Structures are given as structure tokens and as C-alpha cells.
Amino acid sequence: MENNQELTEGPRIESWAPAFENYRLKEIDGGTEFKLEVDTIDEEYDYFMETWPKALDKLKEISEKGV
């Protein structure tokens, strides 16, 4: 996002290619297994290692509340 606009092309996007994020949810024994697979550029590794645990904790909190 840049200026509240989704970026889908251009030099900034091309520098990330072919990065991806995959999310998988699977029902198991009355619960849900969540798998996250991320491939990104080396320069973003520290950012993801810092922010993903916070985001996943928030996701867990929301899902357990049933919101």
C-alpha cells in the first residue's frame, strides 16, 4: 500500500518478485490448524520476524473470540 492505494506493478513491486504469502486453514479434531508460508526478499526478513508473531497472536485472539 502506498497512499492508501494497493500497489500491483512498478519497480517497487518488481524488486519483491517472486515473493509470496500462503495461508492454509484446516479443521482438525474440532480445532483449526493454521499454516503460513512466506517467501520474501532478504531485506524484509527482520521485519517479518518481528511483525508476524504479533499478527499471528492477534489472529489467534480474534479467532478464539469467534469474531
N, CA, C and O atoms as a Tripos MOL2 file, in Angstrom:
@<TRIPOS>MOLECULE
protein
  268   267    67     0     0
PROTEIN
NO_CHARGES

@<TRIPOS>ATOM
      1 N           0.8480   -1.1720    0.0000 N.3       1 MET1
      2 CA          0.0000    0.0000    0.0000 C.3       1 MET1
      3 C           0.8930    1.2340    0.0000 C.2       1 MET1
      4 O           1.9280    1.2930    0.6630 O.2       1 MET1
      5 N           0.4570    2.1770   -0.7460 N.am      2 GLU2
      6 CA          1.1340    3.4660   -0.7800 C.3       2 GLU2
      7 C           0.0630    4.5220   -0.9940 C.2       2 GLU2
      8 O          -0.6740    4.4730   -1.9800 O.2       2 GLU2
      9 N          -0.0280    5.4820   -0.0720 N.am      3 ASN3
     10 CA         -1.0820    6.4960   -0.1290 C.3       3 ASN3
     11 C          -2.4670    5.8520   -0.2190 C.2       3 ASN3
     12 O          -3.3250    6.2880   -0.9870 O.2       3 ASN3
     13 N          -2.6630    4.8070    0.5830 N.am      4 ASN4
     14 CA         -3.9210    4.0540    0.6270 C.3       4 ASN4
     15 C          -4.3040    3.4260   -0.7100 C.2       4 ASN4
     16 O          -5.4810    3.1490   -0.9420 O.2       4 ASN4
     17 N          -3.3460    3.2020   -1.5770 N.am      5 GLN5
     18 CA         -3.5810    2.5440   -2.8650 C.3       5 GLN5
     19 C          -2.7720    1.2530   -2.9110 C.2       5 GLN5
     20 O          -1.5940    1.2350   -2.5540 O.2       5 GLN5
     21 N          -3.4080    0.1840   -3.3500 N.am      6 GLU6
     22 CA         -2.7070   -1.0870   -3.4870 C.3       6 GLU6
     23 C          -1.7390   -1.0030   -4.6600 C.2       6 GLU6
     24 O          -2.1170   -0.5910   -5.7570 O.2       6 GLU6
     25 N          -0.4940   -1.3960   -4.4250 N.am      7 LEU7
     26 CA          0.4980   -1.4130   -5.4920 C.3       7 LEU7
     27 C           0.4940   -2.7860   -6.1410 C.2       7 LEU7
     28 O           0.6100   -3.8020   -5.4560 O.2       7 LEU7
     29 N           0.3610   -2.8170   -7.4590 N.am      8 THR8
     30 CA          0.3440   -4.0970   -8.1650 C.3       8 THR8
     31 C           1.3990   -4.1950   -9.2500 C.2       8 THR8
     32 O           1.5880   -5.2630   -9.8310 O.2       8 THR8
     33 N           2.0880   -3.1010   -9.5340 N.am      9 GLU9
     34 CA          3.1420   -3.1310  -10.5450 C.3       9 GLU9
     35 C           4.1110   -1.9820  -10.3130 C.2       9 GLU9
     36 O           3.8430   -1.0680   -9.5340 O.2       9 GLU9
     37 N           5.2360   -2.0460  -11.0000 N.am     10 GLY10
     38 CA          6.2360   -0.9960  -10.8940 C.3      10 GLY10
     39 C           7.5110   -1.5040  -10.2500 C.2      10 GLY10
     40 O           7.5730   -2.6490   -9.8000 O.2      10 GLY10
     41 N           8.5290   -0.6570  -10.2040 N.am     11 PRO11
     42 CA          9.8450   -1.0620   -9.6970 C.3      11 PRO11
     43 C           9.8210   -1.5820   -8.2600 C.2      11 PRO11
     44 O          10.5300   -2.5350   -7.9350 O.2      11 PRO11
     45 N           9.0190   -0.9720   -7.4080 N.am     12 ARG12
     46 CA          8.9570   -1.4160   -6.0140 C.3      12 ARG12
     47 C           8.3990   -2.8350   -5.9300 C.2      12 ARG12
     48 O           8.9000   -3.6520   -5.1570 O.2      12 ARG12
     49 N           7.3870   -3.1260   -6.7020 N.am     13 ILE13
     50 CA          6.7940   -4.4600   -6.7160 C.3      13 ILE13
     51 C           7.7510   -5.4590   -7.3640 C.2      13 ILE13
     52 O           7.9200   -6.5720   -6.8650 O.2      13 ILE13
     53 N           8.3610   -5.0730   -8.4460 N.am     14 GLU14
     54 CA          9.2740   -5.9610   -9.1700 C.3      14 GLU14
     55 C          10.4670   -6.3710   -8.3130 C.2      14 GLU14
     56 O          11.0110   -7.4600   -8.4980 O.2      14 GLU14
     57 N          10.8840   -5.5120   -7.3720 N.am     15 SER15
     58 CA         12.0170   -5.8630   -6.5040 C.3      15 SER15
     59 C          11.6730   -7.0070   -5.5550 C.2      15 SER15
     60 O          12.5730   -7.6670   -5.0360 O.2      15 SER15
     61 N          10.3920   -7.2490   -5.3230 N.am     16 TRP16
     62 CA          9.9410   -8.3210   -4.4320 C.3      16 TRP16
     63 C           9.7270   -9.6300   -5.1700 C.2      16 TRP16
     64 O           9.7440  -10.6920   -4.5470 O.2      16 TRP16
     65 N           9.5290   -9.5830   -6.4520 N.am     17 ALA17
     66 CA          9.1740  -10.7900   -7.2170 C.3      17 ALA17
     67 C          10.2490  -11.8480   -7.0840 C.2      17 ALA17
     68 O          11.4310  -11.5110   -7.1440 O.2      17 ALA17
     69 N           9.9080  -13.0690   -6.9130 N.am     18 PRO18
     70 CA          8.5680  -13.6850   -6.8620 C.3      18 PRO18
     71 C           8.1030  -13.9710   -5.4430 C.2      18 PRO18
     72 O           7.6480  -15.0830   -5.1790 O.2      18 PRO18
     73 N           8.1930  -13.0340   -4.5270 N.am     19 ALA19
     74 CA          7.7890  -13.2310   -3.1320 C.3      19 ALA19
     75 C           6.3200  -13.6570   -3.0440 C.2      19 ALA19
     76 O           5.5260  -13.3600   -3.9360 O.2      19 ALA19
     77 N           5.9660  -14.3600   -1.9500 N.am     20 PHE20
     78 CA          4.5820  -14.7870   -1.7610 C.3      20 PHE20
     79 C           4.2800  -15.0000   -0.3000 C.2      20 PHE20
     80 O           5.1820  -15.1380    0.5250 O.2      20 PHE20
     81 N           2.9970  -15.0250    0.0110 N.am     21 GLU21
     82 CA          2.4760  -15.4070    1.3170 C.3      21 GLU21
     83 C           1.3390  -16.3940    1.0430 C.2      21 GLU21
     84 O           0.4200  -16.0870    0.2830 O.2      21 GLU21
     85 N           1.3990  -17.5550    1.6490 N.am     22 ASN22
     86 CA          0.3340  -18.5530    1.5250 C.3      22 ASN22
     87 C          -0.2330  -18.8280    2.9080 C.2      22 ASN22
     88 O           0.5120  -18.9890    3.8750 O.2      22 ASN22
     89 N          -1.5550  -18.8810    2.9940 N.am     23 TYR23
     90 CA         -2.2470  -19.1610    4.2470 C.3      23 TYR23
     91 C          -3.0970  -20.4100    4.0420 C.2      23 TYR23
     92 O          -3.8010  -20.5350    3.0400 O.2      23 TYR23
     93 N          -3.0260  -21.3280    4.9940 N.am     24 ARG24
     94 CA         -3.8230  -22.5510    4.8930 C.3      24 ARG24
     95 C          -4.5220  -22.7950    6.2340 C.2      24 ARG24
     96 O          -3.8960  -22.7590    7.2930 O.2      24 ARG24
     97 N          -5.8050  -23.0380    6.1630 N.am     25 LEU25
     98 CA         -6.6020  -23.3700    7.3320 C.3      25 LEU25
     99 C          -7.1700  -24.7660    7.1280 C.2      25 LEU25
    100 O          -7.6900  -25.0870    6.0600 O.2      25 LEU25
    101 N          -7.0660  -25.5940    8.1680 N.am     26 LYS26
    102 CA         -7.5450  -26.9680    8.0610 C.3      26 LYS26
    103 C          -8.1900  -27.3610    9.3860 C.2      26 LYS26
    104 O          -7.5990  -27.1930   10.4530 O.2      26 LYS26
    105 N          -9.4040  -27.8840    9.3020 N.am     27 GLU27
    106 CA        -10.0810  -28.3410   10.5060 C.3      27 GLU27
    107 C          -9.4790  -29.6620   10.9590 C.2      27 GLU27
    108 O          -9.3460  -30.6020   10.1770 O.2      27 GLU27
    109 N          -9.1210  -29.7150   12.2220 N.am     28 ILE28
    110 CA         -8.5370  -30.9260   12.8070 C.3      28 ILE28
    111 C          -9.1010  -31.1070   14.2110 C.2      28 ILE28
    112 O          -8.9380  -30.2420   15.0720 O.2      28 ILE28
    113 N          -9.7600  -32.2300   14.4320 N.am     29 ASP29
    114 CA        -10.2680  -32.5910   15.7580 C.3      29 ASP29
    115 C         -11.0290  -31.4450   16.4290 C.2      29 ASP29
    116 O         -10.8140  -31.1630   17.6080 O.2      29 ASP29
    117 N         -11.9090  -30.7900   15.6880 N.am     30 GLY30
    118 CA        -12.7180  -29.7150   16.2610 C.3      30 GLY30
    119 C         -11.9900  -28.3970   16.4010 C.2      30 GLY30
    120 O         -12.5670  -27.4250   16.8900 O.2      30 GLY30
    121 N         -10.7570  -28.3400   15.9920 N.am     31 GLY31
    122 CA         -9.9860  -27.1040   16.0300 C.3      31 GLY31
    123 C          -9.5550  -26.7290   14.6240 C.2      31 GLY31
    124 O          -9.9620  -27.3580   13.6470 O.2      31 GLY31
    125 N          -8.7480  -25.7260   14.5340 N.am     32 THR32
    126 CA         -8.2750  -25.2850   13.2290 C.3      32 THR32
    127 C          -6.7600  -25.1800   13.2400 C.2      32 THR32
    128 O          -6.1670  -24.5370   14.1060 O.2      32 THR32
    129 N          -6.1580  -25.8210   12.2680 N.am     33 GLU33
    130 CA         -4.7120  -25.7070   12.0620 C.3      33 GLU33
    131 C          -4.4820  -24.5740   11.0780 C.2      33 GLU33
    132 O          -5.1180  -24.5180   10.0250 O.2      33 GLU33
    133 N          -3.5830  -23.6840   11.4160 N.am     34 PHE34
    134 CA         -3.2540  -22.5460   10.5550 C.3      34 PHE34
    135 C          -1.8030  -22.6730   10.1400 C.2      34 PHE34
    136 O          -0.9140  -22.7950   10.9830 O.2      34 PHE34
    137 N          -1.5670  -22.6440    8.8420 N.am     35 LYS35
    138 CA         -0.1900  -22.6950    8.3400 C.3      35 LYS35
    139 C           0.0660  -21.4630    7.4960 C.2      35 LYS35
    140 O          -0.7660  -21.0530    6.6880 O.2      35 LYS35
    141 N           1.2250  -20.8890    7.7010 N.am     36 LEU36
    142 CA          1.6510  -19.7090    6.9720 C.3      36 LEU36
    143 C           2.9700  -20.0150    6.2960 C.2      36 LEU36
    144 O           3.8990  -20.5150    6.9310 O.2      36 LEU36
    145 N           3.0550  -19.7200    5.0240 N.am     37 GLU37
    146 CA          4.2860  -19.9130    4.2560 C.3      37 GLU37
    147 C           4.6200  -18.5750    3.6060 C.2      37 GLU37
    148 O           3.8010  -18.0050    2.8840 O.2      37 GLU37
    149 N           5.8260  -18.0790    3.8660 N.am     38 VAL38
    150 CA          6.2370  -16.7780    3.3490 C.3      38 VAL38
    151 C           7.5810  -16.9100    2.6540 C.2      38 VAL38
    152 O           8.4990  -17.5550    3.1590 O.2      38 VAL38
    153 N           7.6780  -16.3000    1.5080 N.am     39 ASP39
    154 CA          8.9510  -16.1820    0.8060 C.3      39 ASP39
    155 C           9.1040  -14.7170    0.4400 C.2      39 ASP39
    156 O           8.2820  -14.1670   -0.2930 O.2      39 ASP39
    157 N          10.1350  -14.0950    0.9410 N.am     40 THR40
    158 CA         10.3180  -12.6660    0.7110 C.3      40 THR40
    159 C          11.7840  -12.3560    0.4630 C.2      40 THR40
    160 O          12.6460  -13.2290    0.5560 O.2      40 THR40
    161 N          12.0440  -11.1200    0.1510 N.am     41 ILE41
    162 CA         13.4290  -10.7020   -0.0890 C.3      41 ILE41
    163 C          14.1790  -10.6380    1.2400 C.2      41 ILE41
    164 O          13.5830  -10.3810    2.2860 O.2      41 ILE41
    165 N          15.4720  -10.8710    1.1910 N.am     42 ASP42
    166 CA         16.2900  -10.9060    2.4060 C.3      42 ASP42
    167 C          16.1720   -9.6280    3.2250 C.2      42 ASP42
    168 O          16.2050   -9.6740    4.4550 O.2      42 ASP42
    169 N          16.0370   -8.4970    2.5570 N.am     43 GLU43
    170 CA         15.9760   -7.2010    3.2590 C.3      43 GLU43
    171 C          14.7370   -7.0810    4.1460 C.2      43 GLU43
    172 O          14.7080   -6.2350    5.0400 O.2      43 GLU43
    173 N          13.7240   -7.8980    3.9220 N.am     44 GLU44
    174 CA         12.4960   -7.8270    4.7140 C.3      44 GLU44
    175 C          12.4200   -8.8980    5.8020 C.2      44 GLU44
    176 O          11.4540   -8.9350    6.5640 O.2      44 GLU44
    177 N          13.4200   -9.7610    5.8810 N.am     45 TYR45
    178 CA         13.4030  -10.8760    6.8290 C.3      45 TYR45
    179 C          13.1790  -10.3930    8.2710 C.2      45 TYR45
    180 O          12.2900  -10.8940    8.9590 O.2      45 TYR45
    181 N          13.9670   -9.4390    8.7180 N.am     46 ASP46
    182 CA         13.8510   -8.9670   10.1000 C.3      46 ASP46
    183 C          12.4770   -8.3650   10.3660 C.2      46 ASP46
    184 O          11.9080   -8.5620   11.4400 O.2      46 ASP46
    185 N          11.9500   -7.6390    9.4030 N.am     47 TYR47
    186 CA         10.6100   -7.0560    9.5460 C.3      47 TYR47
    187 C           9.5780   -8.1510    9.7910 C.2      47 TYR47
    188 O           8.7810   -8.0610   10.7250 O.2      47 TYR47
    189 N           9.5940   -9.1890    8.9490 N.am     48 PHE48
    190 CA          8.6150  -10.2620    9.1110 C.3      48 PHE48
    191 C           8.8210  -11.0150   10.4210 C.2      48 PHE48
    192 O           7.8440  -11.3930   11.0690 O.2      48 PHE48
    193 N          10.0470  -11.2370   10.8180 N.am     49 MET49
    194 CA         10.3160  -11.9530   12.0650 C.3      49 MET49
    195 C           9.8240  -11.1610   13.2760 C.2      49 MET49
    196 O           9.4970  -11.7420   14.3100 O.2      49 MET49
    197 N           9.7730   -9.8490   13.1470 N.am     50 GLU50
    198 CA          9.2740   -9.0000   14.2350 C.3      50 GLU50
    199 C           7.7500   -8.8680   14.1970 C.2      50 GLU50
    200 O           7.0990   -8.9140   15.2410 O.2      50 GLU50
    201 N           7.1850   -8.7080   13.0150 N.am     51 THR51
    202 CA          5.7610   -8.4040   12.9280 C.3      51 THR51
    203 C           4.8570   -9.6300   12.8610 C.2      51 THR51
    204 O           3.7390   -9.5810   13.3740 O.2      51 THR51
    205 N           5.3050  -10.7420   12.2430 N.am     52 TRP52
    206 CA          4.4200  -11.9010   12.1210 C.3      52 TRP52
    207 C           3.9920  -12.4820   13.4590 C.2      52 TRP52
    208 O           2.8130  -12.8050   13.6060 O.2      52 TRP52
    209 N           4.8660  -12.6350   14.4400 N.am     53 PRO53
    210 CA          4.3790  -13.1610   15.7260 C.3      53 PRO53
    211 C           3.2690  -12.2910   16.3210 C.2      53 PRO53
    212 O           2.3100  -12.8190   16.8840 O.2      53 PRO53
    213 N           3.3870  -10.9780   16.2060 N.am     54 LYS54
    214 CA          2.3460  -10.0760   16.7200 C.3      54 LYS54
    215 C           1.0480  -10.2690   15.9420 C.2      54 LYS54
    216 O          -0.0300  -10.3500   16.5310 O.2      54 LYS54
    217 N           1.1570  -10.3420   14.6300 N.am     55 ALA55
    218 CA         -0.0350  -10.5150   13.7890 C.3      55 ALA55
    219 C          -0.7030  -11.8560   14.0570 C.2      55 ALA55
    220 O          -1.9290  -11.9350   14.1240 O.2      55 ALA55
    221 N           0.0900  -12.9050   14.2090 N.am     56 LEU56
    222 CA         -0.4770  -14.2350   14.4580 C.3      56 LEU56
    223 C          -1.1090  -14.3190   15.8400 C.2      56 LEU56
    224 O          -2.1280  -14.9880   16.0100 O.2      56 LEU56
    225 N          -0.5210  -13.6500   16.8290 N.am     57 ASP57
    226 CA         -1.1490  -13.5930   18.1530 C.3      57 ASP57
    227 C          -2.5050  -12.9040   18.0750 C.2      57 ASP57
    228 O          -3.4660  -13.3460   18.7050 O.2      57 ASP57
    229 N          -2.5870  -11.8260   17.3060 N.am     58 LYS58
    230 CA         -3.8440  -11.1110   17.1380 C.3      58 LYS58
    231 C          -4.8720  -11.9680   16.4180 C.2      58 LYS58
    232 O          -6.0420  -11.9850   16.8000 O.2      58 LYS58
    233 N          -4.4520  -12.6740   15.3860 N.am     59 LEU59
    234 CA         -5.3370  -13.5870   14.6620 C.3      59 LEU59
    235 C          -5.8850  -14.6620   15.6090 C.2      59 LEU59
    236 O          -7.0780  -14.9670   15.5810 O.2      59 LEU59
    237 N          -5.0210  -15.2270   16.4360 N.am     60 LYS60
    238 CA         -5.4400  -16.2440   17.3950 C.3      60 LYS60
    239 C          -6.4730  -15.6690   18.3730 C.2      60 LYS60
    240 O          -7.4910  -16.2980   18.6620 O.2      60 LYS60
    241 N          -6.1940  -14.4750   18.8680 N.am     61 GLU61
    242 CA         -7.1090  -13.8130   19.8000 C.3      61 GLU61
    243 C          -8.4830  -13.6050   19.1590 C.2      61 GLU61
    244 O          -9.5060  -13.9020   19.7750 O.2      61 GLU61
    245 N          -8.5080  -13.1060   17.9480 N.am     62 ILE62
    246 CA         -9.7630  -12.8450   17.2460 C.3      62 ILE62
    247 C         -10.5050  -14.1540   16.9790 C.2      62 ILE62
    248 O         -11.7160  -14.2380   17.1880 O.2      62 ILE62
    249 N          -9.7910  -15.1560   16.5250 N.am     63 SER63
    250 CA        -10.4520  -16.4170   16.1710 C.3      63 SER63
    251 C         -11.0130  -17.1170   17.4030 C.2      63 SER63
    252 O         -12.0620  -17.7570   17.3270 O.2      63 SER63
    253 N         -10.3330  -17.0030   18.5240 N.am     64 GLU64
    254 CA        -10.8290  -17.6540   19.7370 C.3      64 GLU64
    255 C         -12.0420  -16.9480   20.3120 C.2      64 GLU64
    256 O         -12.8260  -17.5620   21.0350 O.2      64 GLU64
    257 N         -12.2110  -15.6730   20.0060 N.am     65 LYS65
    258 CA        -13.3970  -14.9220   20.4520 C.3      65 LYS65
    259 C         -14.5940  -15.2000   19.5560 C.2      65 LYS65
    260 O         -15.7370  -14.9160   19.9140 O.2      65 LYS65
    261 N         -14.3100  -15.7660   18.3740 N.am     66 GLY66
    262 CA        -15.4010  -16.0260   17.4430 C.3      66 GLY66
    263 C         -15.8430  -14.7890   16.6840 C.2      66 GLY66
    264 O         -16.9510  -14.7400   16.1500 O.2      66 GLY66
    265 N         -14.9840  -13.8060   16.6400 N.am     67 VAL67
    266 CA        -15.3210  -12.5480   15.9450 C.3      67 VAL67
    267 C         -15.0560  -12.7050   14.4750 C.2      67 VAL67
    268 O         -15.2700  -11.7680   13.7060 O.2      67 VAL67
@<TRIPOS>BOND
     1     1     2 1
     2     2     3 1
     3     3     4 2
     4     3     5 am
     5     5     6 1
     6     6     7 1
     7     7     8 2
     8     7     9 am
     9     9    10 1
    10    10    11 1
    11    11    12 2
    12    11    13 am
    13    13    14 1
    14    14    15 1
    15    15    16 2
    16    15    17 am
    17    17    18 1
    18    18    19 1
    19    19    20 2
    20    19    21 am
    21    21    22 1
    22    22    23 1
    23    23    24 2
    24    23    25 am
    25    25    26 1
    26    26    27 1
    27    27    28 2
    28    27    29 am
    29    29    30 1
    30    30    31 1
    31    31    32 2
    32    31    33 am
    33    33    34 1
    34    34    35 1
    35    35    36 2
    36    35    37 am
    37    37    38 1
    38    38    39 1
    39    39    40 2
    40    39    41 am
    41    41    42 1
    42    42    43 1
    43    43    44 2
    44    43    45 am
    45    45    46 1
    46    46    47 1
    47    47    48 2
    48    47    49 am
    49    49    50 1
    50    50    51 1
    51    51    52 2
    52    51    53 am
    53    53    54 1
    54    54    55 1
    55    55    56 2
    56    55    57 am
    57    57    58 1
    58    58    59 1
    59    59    60 2
    60    59    61 am
    61    61    62 1
    62    62    63 1
    63    63    64 2
    64    63    65 am
    65    65    66 1
    66    66    67 1
    67    67    68 2
    68    67    69 am
    69    69    70 1
    70    70    71 1
    71    71    72 2
    72    71    73 am
    73    73    74 1
    74    74    75 1
    75    75    76 2
    76    75    77 am
    77    77    78 1
    78    78    79 1
    79    79    80 2
    80    79    81 am
    81    81    82 1
    82    82    83 1
    83    83    84 2
    84    83    85 am
    85    85    86 1
    86    86    87 1
    87    87    88 2
    88    87    89 am
    89    89    90 1
    90    90    91 1
    91    91    92 2
    92    91    93 am
    93    93    94 1
    94    94    95 1
    95    95    96 2
    96    95    97 am
    97    97    98 1
    98    98    99 1
    99    99   100 2
   100    99   101 am
   101   101   102 1
   102   102   103 1
   103   103   104 2
   104   103   105 am
   105   105   106 1
   106   106   107 1
   107   107   108 2
   108   107   109 am
   109   109   110 1
   110   110   111 1
   111   111   112 2
   112   111   113 am
   113   113   114 1
   114   114   115 1
   115   115   116 2
   116   115   117 am
   117   117   118 1
   118   118   119 1
   119   119   120 2
   120   119   121 am
   121   121   122 1
   122   122   123 1
   123   123   124 2
   124   123   125 am
   125   125   126 1
   126   126   127 1
   127   127   128 2
   128   127   129 am
   129   129   130 1
   130   130   131 1
   131   131   132 2
   132   131   133 am
   133   133   134 1
   134   134   135 1
   135   135   136 2
   136   135   137 am
   137   137   138 1
   138   138   139 1
   139   139   140 2
   140   139   141 am
   141   141   142 1
   142   142   143 1
   143   143   144 2
   144   143   145 am
   145   145   146 1
   146   146   147 1
   147   147   148 2
   148   147   149 am
   149   149   150 1
   150   150   151 1
   151   151   152 2
   152   151   153 am
   153   153   154 1
   154   154   155 1
   155   155   156 2
   156   155   157 am
   157   157   158 1
   158   158   159 1
   159   159   160 2
   160   159   161 am
   161   161   162 1
   162   162   163 1
   163   163   164 2
   164   163   165 am
   165   165   166 1
   166   166   167 1
   167   167   168 2
   168   167   169 am
   169   169   170 1
   170   170   171 1
   171   171   172 2
   172   171   173 am
   173   173   174 1
   174   174   175 1
   175   175   176 2
   176   175   177 am
   177   177   178 1
   178   178   179 1
   179   179   180 2
   180   179   181 am
   181   181   182 1
   182   182   183 1
   183   183   184 2
   184   183   185 am
   185   185   186 1
   186   186   187 1
   187   187   188 2
   188   187   189 am
   189   189   190 1
   190   190   191 1
   191   191   192 2
   192   191   193 am
   193   193   194 1
   194   194   195 1
   195   195   196 2
   196   195   197 am
   197   197   198 1
   198   198   199 1
   199   199   200 2
   200   199   201 am
   201   201   202 1
   202   202   203 1
   203   203   204 2
   204   203   205 am
   205   205   206 1
   206   206   207 1
   207   207   208 2
   208   207   209 am
   209   209   210 1
   210   210   211 1
   211   211   212 2
   212   211   213 am
   213   213   214 1
   214   214   215 1
   215   215   216 2
   216   215   217 am
   217   217   218 1
   218   218   219 1
   219   219   220 2
   220   219   221 am
   221   221   222 1
   222   222   223 1
   223   223   224 2
   224   223   225 am
   225   225   226 1
   226   226   227 1
   227   227   228 2
   228   227   229 am
   229   229   230 1
   230   230   231 1
   231   231   232 2
   232   231   233 am
   233   233   234 1
   234   234   235 1
   235   235   236 2
   236   235   237 am
   237   237   238 1
   238   238   239 1
   239   239   240 2
   240   239   241 am
   241   241   242 1
   242   242   243 1
   243   243   244 2
   244   243   245 am
   245   245   246 1
   246   246   247 1
   247   247   248 2
   248   247   249 am
   249   249   250 1
   250   250   251 1
   251   251   252 2
   252   251   253 am
   253   253   254 1
   254   254   255 1
   255   255   256 2
   256   255   257 am
   257   257   258 1
   258   258   259 1
   259   259   260 2
   260   259   261 am
   261   261   262 1
   262   262   263 1
   263   263   264 2
   264   263   265 am
   265   265   266 1
   266   266   267 1
   267   267   268 2
@<TRIPOS>SUBSTRUCTURE
     1 MET1         2 RESIDUE 1 A MET
     2 GLU2         6 RESIDUE 1 A GLU
     3 ASN3        10 RESIDUE 1 A ASN
     4 ASN4        14 RESIDUE 1 A ASN
     5 GLN5        18 RESIDUE 1 A GLN
     6 GLU6        22 RESIDUE 1 A GLU
     7 LEU7        26 RESIDUE 1 A LEU
     8 THR8        30 RESIDUE 1 A THR
     9 GLU9        34 RESIDUE 1 A GLU
    10 GLY10       38 RESIDUE 1 A GLY
    11 PRO11       42 RESIDUE 1 A PRO
    12 ARG12       46 RESIDUE 1 A ARG
    13 ILE13       50 RESIDUE 1 A ILE
    14 GLU14       54 RESIDUE 1 A GLU
    15 SER15       58 RESIDUE 1 A SER
    16 TRP16       62 RESIDUE 1 A TRP
    17 ALA17       66 RESIDUE 1 A ALA
    18 PRO18       70 RESIDUE 1 A PRO
    19 ALA19       74 RESIDUE 1 A ALA
    20 PHE20       78 RESIDUE 1 A PHE
    21 GLU21       82 RESIDUE 1 A GLU
    22 ASN22       86 RESIDUE 1 A ASN
    23 TYR23       90 RESIDUE 1 A TYR
    24 ARG24       94 RESIDUE 1 A ARG
    25 LEU25       98 RESIDUE 1 A LEU
    26 LYS26      102 RESIDUE 1 A LYS
    27 GLU27      106 RESIDUE 1 A GLU
    28 ILE28      110 RESIDUE 1 A ILE
    29 ASP29      114 RESIDUE 1 A ASP
    30 GLY30      118 RESIDUE 1 A GLY
    31 GLY31      122 RESIDUE 1 A GLY
    32 THR32      126 RESIDUE 1 A THR
    33 GLU33      130 RESIDUE 1 A GLU
    34 PHE34      134 RESIDUE 1 A PHE
    35 LYS35      138 RESIDUE 1 A LYS
    36 LEU36      142 RESIDUE 1 A LEU
    37 GLU37      146 RESIDUE 1 A GLU
    38 VAL38      150 RESIDUE 1 A VAL
    39 ASP39      154 RESIDUE 1 A ASP
    40 THR40      158 RESIDUE 1 A THR
    41 ILE41      162 RESIDUE 1 A ILE
    42 ASP42      166 RESIDUE 1 A ASP
    43 GLU43      170 RESIDUE 1 A GLU
    44 GLU44      174 RESIDUE 1 A GLU
    45 TYR45      178 RESIDUE 1 A TYR
    46 ASP46      182 RESIDUE 1 A ASP
    47 TYR47      186 RESIDUE 1 A TYR
    48 PHE48      190 RESIDUE 1 A PHE
    49 MET49      194 RESIDUE 1 A MET
    50 GLU50      198 RESIDUE 1 A GLU
    51 THR51      202 RESIDUE 1 A THR
    52 TRP52      206 RESIDUE 1 A TRP
    53 PRO53      210 RESIDUE 1 A PRO
    54 LYS54      214 RESIDUE 1 A LYS
    55 ALA55      218 RESIDUE 1 A ALA
    56 LEU56      222 RESIDUE 1 A LEU
    57 ASP57      226 RESIDUE 1 A ASP
    58 LYS58      230 RESIDUE 1 A LYS
    59 LEU59      234 RESIDUE 1 A LEU
    60 LYS60      238 RESIDUE 1 A LYS
    61 GLU61      242 RESIDUE 1 A GLU
    62 ILE62      246 RESIDUE 1 A ILE
    63 SER63      250 RESIDUE 1 A SER
    64 GLU64      254 RESIDUE 1 A GLU
    65 LYS65      258 RESIDUE 1 A LYS
    66 GLY66      262 RESIDUE 1 A GLY
    67 VAL67      266 RESIDUE 1 A VAL
